[in-house]
Amino acid sequence: MTPKHEYVSDADAGFVLSTLEPDQLAEAKRIAIPRRRLRGGELVLLWVLRIYVVFMLVIVLWQAWAATR
């Protein structure tokens, strides 16, 4: 018999996880959660952050290279 899983709201998720026994928590973690579909603004924000990280990485590498000369 397959266990029946009930859906819990985000507000109650922290409470539910804190009250589970270790073996129950391990079983709950095995349930696959699908990826969230991001909307336009969220995607733009993530791409801006990625570009910023690459830009800062280039600056740090340039500064390290300049310091060794």
SVG drawing of the C-alpha trace seen along z (x, -y; Angstrom):
<svg xmlns="http://www.w3.org/2000/svg" viewBox="-4 -46 60 48">
<polyline fill="none" stroke="black" stroke-width="0.4" points="0.0,0.0 1.4,-3.4 1.4,-6.1 -1.0,-8.9 0.7,-12.3 -1.2,-15.4 -0.1,-18.9 0.9,-21.4 0.8,-25.2 4.1,-27.1 3.1,-28.7 2.8,-25.3 5.8,-23.7 8.3,-24.8 6.1,-23.5 5.5,-20.2 9.2,-19.6 10.2,-20.5 7.7,-18.0 8.7,-15.0 10.7,-12.1 14.1,-11.5 12.8,-8.5 9.7,-10.4 11.8,-13.4 14.0,-11.0 10.9,-9.5 9.5,-13.0 12.7,-14.1 12.5,-11.2 9.4,-12.8 10.4,-14.5 9.4,-18.2 9.1,-19.5 11.0,-22.6 9.3,-25.9 8.4,-27.7 9.9,-31.2 8.1,-34.3 9.6,-37.0 10.8,-39.3 12.4,-36.5 14.3,-35.3 15.5,-38.8 16.7,-39.2 18.6,-35.9 20.3,-36.7 21.3,-40.1 22.8,-38.4 24.7,-35.9 26.1,-38.7 27.1,-40.7 28.9,-37.6 30.9,-37.1 31.7,-40.8 33.0,-40.8 35.0,-37.6 36.7,-39.3 37.5,-42.4 38.9,-40.2 41.1,-38.2 42.3,-41.4 43.2,-42.9 45.0,-39.7 46.9,-39.7 47.8,-43.4 49.0,-42.9 51.5,-40.2 53.1,-42.5"/>
</svg>
